[in-house]
């Protein structure tokens, strides 16, 4: 059985999750390959579309289209509401359906495909071939947004999109929605999400309601993300040895990642604790602290982008807690990585977080956007070191029992075998 994963990239969030699944499947003997638009890993079974023999003219055309897409994206963001996140059009320079790996695959496994796969080009060409689609956000069933927030227009067909500051029913979001819906119709797509709460959102969506939906939790490499020596990690990264370290790893510019809630919670904490006892550690985009009224007495250490997983595991191990104040998470990969390193998480009760965080056992949960409760939990972690360490050990134990790459790969293999037997594929005729 030949499995082809298609993802826009093989790093960062969804790309990392897709790559880990691909490697997990290969570890149990499944013939798995991955097709991406942007390749970062050195995995020999990950193929970058640009290296496909499409001729010099097409390669030049792709370069031009990529530049235009980047410019268009910037222009689109100018009209968007600042309180929302990424919005993606359908335009792409790639004709993914024509790639030899797509033609050879027994099952196509889609992941995060924005900017790479155009549904109206792709789905008609693979008619009848089984498709599994793992959702890493909501974009596949919306009119363009990746994080709907409180908006439920994806349940009825989008339009009057709040993310575009639009009051027009037949706006860009409605047009994109209708194109996607028409492209998916008649295909045996099997949807997979990592948490039951996200499955409920999928089942309410107008676009994906007709399709089967399964829940398969993520897996995390447990020989890479392991508890390390806390003091050695701090010395390695030149972090304070005598403070309680709280970690945040995401884009602070994303409203969905909730940095402003963390900033507000930390400002509450320093009213009850000596500010010199606590420090904030970040990885990802460097913070522009002037955007937030973060108490200047709070020390902040910015690690920047960390691409090496061993280095990332070392940072997790050097910290005392990881704070994930996301408003919406399909699962929570950062949470899982932190737990694997024995560092207990604190997060909002959303998405897959309650699946992993059992209060006072493996971490702490606050009600969504409740910064007082978030602050109380941070303060608890600072004051109760014995209980905090016990939560870290329990978190690691839970990851070992439930979130191994092998467990994830085995569940997907069972799904592939089930849907592969139920679908007979015939190569479409070329007109």
N, C-alpha and C positions, 0 to 999 in steps of 0.2 A: 504494500500500500504506500503510495507516494503522496506525502503531504507537502503543500506549498503554503507557507505563511507569507502574507503580503502586508507590509507596514511601511509607512512613509520613511521611518528611520529605525535604526537598531540601537538607539540610546535614548536617554531621558524618558522617564515615566513609562508611557505605553510601549515605546520601542524596547526599553530594557525588559519589561514584562514579556513581550513577544519573544525576545531573544532567549530569555531564561526558559520559556516553555519549549522552544525549538531545541535547545540543548538538552532539556529534560527528556524529550521524546527520543532523541538520538541515543541517550544513555540507556534506554530500555529497548533499543533495537529497531525503532521506527525510522523509516527513510524520510527524513525531514529536510527541507530546504527553505530558505527565506529570501524573498525578493523585496528590495528596498529602493527608495529614491536616493537616500543619503546613508552611506555606509561608514560607520565609525569603528566597529569591532574588527578584529583580525580573523574572525571565524571564516574558514574556507567555504562553508556551506551557505554563507550569506552573500547574495549576488546583488550588486548595484546595477540598477536598470541602465545607467549611463554607459556602462561597459558592454552592453548588448550591441551586437553588430548591426546598427541601424543606418549606417552611412553618415558621411560628414555633413551633408545638408540637414539631416534630421537633428544631428547633435547641435548644430548651430541654432536651429529653430528652437530646440529645447532651452538653450542658454538664453535666447531672447525672451522666450515665454517666462522663464524663471525670474528674469529681471522685471518684466512687466507685472508678474504676480506680486513681487515684493513691493513695487510701487503702488499697485492697486490696493494691497493690504494696508499699507500706510495711509492711503487716502480714505479707505473705508473706516479705519479707526478714528479718523478725524470727526466723523459724523456719529460715532457711537457714544452711548452713555458711558461715563467713566465708571459707573458702578457695576458694569458687566465685563465679561472676559472675551475671549477669542470668538470671532465670527468668521466662518469660512464659506467662500463661494465654491462653485463646482468646477471652475476652470482648472485645467491641467494640461501640460505639454506632452504627457505620456499616453501612449496607447498600450496599456498594460495587457490587454486581452491577446495581443499579438506575440507576446513573449513566449519563447519555446517552453519555459518552465511551467507556464500556465497551461499550455496545450498538453504537456506530459503528466500533469498532476492528476491523481485520482480524486483528491479532495482539496478544495481551495479553502484556506483558513485566513479570513480577513481580520485585521486589527485596526489600528488608527491609520486611516487612508486619505485624510484630507490633503489636497494638493498633489496627490499621486494618482488616484483612481476616480474617473468620472463614471458614475453609475450608468448613465445612458449609453456610454461607449462599452462598458465592461460587461454588464449583465446579459444583454442580448447575445453576445458572442460566446458565452459559456452556458447557454441554456441547457438545463438538464444535469449539469455537473454539480455534485453536492457542495454546498457552501456552509462553512461554520464561521460565525462572526462573533468574535469576542469584543465586547464593548468596553472601552476604557473611559468614555464619557458619553454624553447624550447626542452628539452631533449626527450620528447615522439616522436618527429618527426625528430630527428637528429641521427647521427651515434655514439653518446656518449656524446657530449658536452651539457652543459646546457645553455650556453650563446654564440651563434655563432659570435657575434660581427659583423664585416664587411663581414664575410664569408657567401656565399650563396650556398654552395655545397649541403645543405639539399634540395634544389630545384631540384637537378638532381640525387641524390643518394650517396652523400658524397664521401670519398676517397681523397687521397693526403691531409690529414687533417692538417691544419696549427697549430691546438692546440697540435697535437702530433709531430710537427716538421717533418711531413712525406711528402715525395714526391712520394710515391708509390700509384698508383690508387687503387689497391686491398689491402688496408691496414686494420687495425682493425676497423676503422670508417665505411668503406664500408661493411665489414662483419656484423657488428652490425646493420647497416641500413637495409641490405637485410633480416636479421632475423626478425627484427621488422615489416617490410613491409609484409612479408609472414604471420606473426602471425595475423596482423590486417585484412588481406584480407577476405572479405565475412562477416564481422561483422557490425552490425548496430550501430556503435559508433557515439555518438553525442558530438561534441567538444564544450566546453564553455570557453570563455576567458573574462577578466574583462574590456577590452577596445577595441574600434574599430580598433585602429592602430595595436594591436597585432593580431586581427582577420585577417588583411590583410596579415600578415606574415604566418599565418596558411594556408590561402587560396592559397598562393604561394608554399607551401611545397608539394613535390611530394607524401609524405606518407599520408598526411591528406586531400589532395585536394578532394578525392571522398566523404568525409564525411560532413554532415551539421555542421555549426558552428554558435553558438549564442553568444551574448554579454550580460553578467549579471555582473554589478559592484559589488564590495565587500560591505559588511556591517561592521560597527564597533559598539561595545557595547557602547551606548550613556549614560548609567547610570554609567559606569566605567570611560570612557574617557570623562571627563567634565572639563570645565575651573575651575581652583582652584585659591586660593589666592597666588599671585606671591611671596610676601615677606615671607609668611609662608612656602612655598615650598622651598625657598632658605635657610631659616634657618634650615629646616628639613634635608636638604642634605649638609649643611655647604658650600653653594655656595656664591660667592660675592654678596653683597646687592646693590652695587653701580656701577656695570658694566653692559654693554649690553652682554647678554649671547646667544651664537650661539650653537645649539645642532646638533650633528652628531651621528646617531645610526646604525652601520653596521660593518661588518668585514673590517678593513682597509687593510687586506691582499688580498681581492678580487679586482682584476683590475676593475671588472664591477661596484663595489660600489663607485669607483671614488675618494677615499680619496686624492690621489695625486693632483687632480684638486682643491679640497678644500684647500689643503695646499698652492698651488700656488696662489689661489685667496686671501687667508688670508694674505700672504706675500705682495700682492699688496695693500691690504686695509691699512696695518699699515704704508705705506708710506704717506697716506693722513689723517690718524687719529692718535690720541694719543693711542699708543698700550695698555696703562694701562686702557683704557676705554672699552676694549673688551676682552672676555674670551671664550674659546672653551670648551664645555661640551660634553663628549662622553659616550655612553653606548654600551655594546658588548665587544669583545676582547680588552684587554688593549693594547694601542698603543706602538709600539716600535718606538719612535720618531726619533731614529738615522737613520731609513730608509728614512726619508723625511727631506728636508731642511726647516723645519718650523721655522720661525723667533723665536728665543728664548725669545723675549720680549712678545710673546703671551702666556698668562696663559692658562694652560690646566688642566681640572678637569675630571678625569676618574672614572666613576661610576661602571664599570665592567658589568657583565651580570645581567640584571634585569628580573627575572621570574614573579614577581608579577605585575599584570596589574594596580592595584591601585597605586603602587609605581611608575610605569612607567608614569602613567598619571600625578602624582605629579611632576615628572622631566620635562615633557613637559610644564606643567603650569608655572614652575619656570623660563623657558627660554623665550627669546624674539623672536626667530626665529628658525626654523629647516631647516638645509641645507641638501638636498638630491642630491648629485652630481653623481647619477648613470648614466652609459652609456646606460643601457637597463633595463627597468622595465616592467613587464607584466601589472602592475597596479600601485602599490606604497602604500603598507599598512602603512608604517611609515608616509607617507604624510597624509594619512587619519586620523591616530591616532592623529597626531599633530594638524590638523585642528579641530578635535572634541574637543580638549583641548583649543581651541582659540589661538593657537600659529601659526602664518602664516608661510608657507613653502617657500623655494626658491629651485628650481630644474632646471634641464635641460629639454628642450622640447623633451621628449621621452616617449614612452609607454603610460600609462594612465595619466601621469602628466598633460597634457593640458586639460584632462577631468575634473580635480579638481581645477587646479590653473588658475584663470582668472587674468591676470596681473593688479596689482594695485587695485584689488577687493578682492581676497582671498589669494594672495601671489604674487610671482614674478617668471618669467621664463627666463632662459638664453638659447641661442643656444648651442647645444651639444658641449661639451669640450671647450667652450669659457670662459676661466678663467678671462679675463678682464671684460666681461659682468657679470659674477658671482660675481666678486669683487665689481663692481659698485652697484649691487643689495644689497650686504651685507652692503656696505657703506650707501646706501639709508635707509635701515632699522635702522641703528644706528642713523642717523641724523634726521629721521622723525618719532618721537615716536607716534604722534597723528595719522598719516596715518597708521603706523604699527598696532596700536591697533584696528583701524577700520577694517583693513584686517583680523585681528584675529576674530573679531565679525562676519564679513561676512562669514568667513570660517566655523565657528561653525554653523551658520544658514544654509549654504549649506549642511553640513553633516546631520543636522536634517531633511532637506527636501528630500534628495535624497539617503543617504547612511545608512539607518537604517537596522539592521538585519532582521526586519520584511519584508521590501521591497525586500531584497535579497531572503529571504526564499519563499516569495509569487511568485516571478518570477521563481524560481526553481521548485516549486510545479506545476505551470502551464506547465513547460517543461516536468516534470515527467508524468503528466497526458496525455500529447499529445503523447509522445513516447511510453508510456505504452499501449495505446490503439492500436498503430500501429504494435506492435510486439507480436507474440504468442510464448511463450517459452515452450519447452518440454525438460524434463530431458534427457541428453545424455546417451546412453547406455554404460555400462562399459564393455570393451572388455578384 
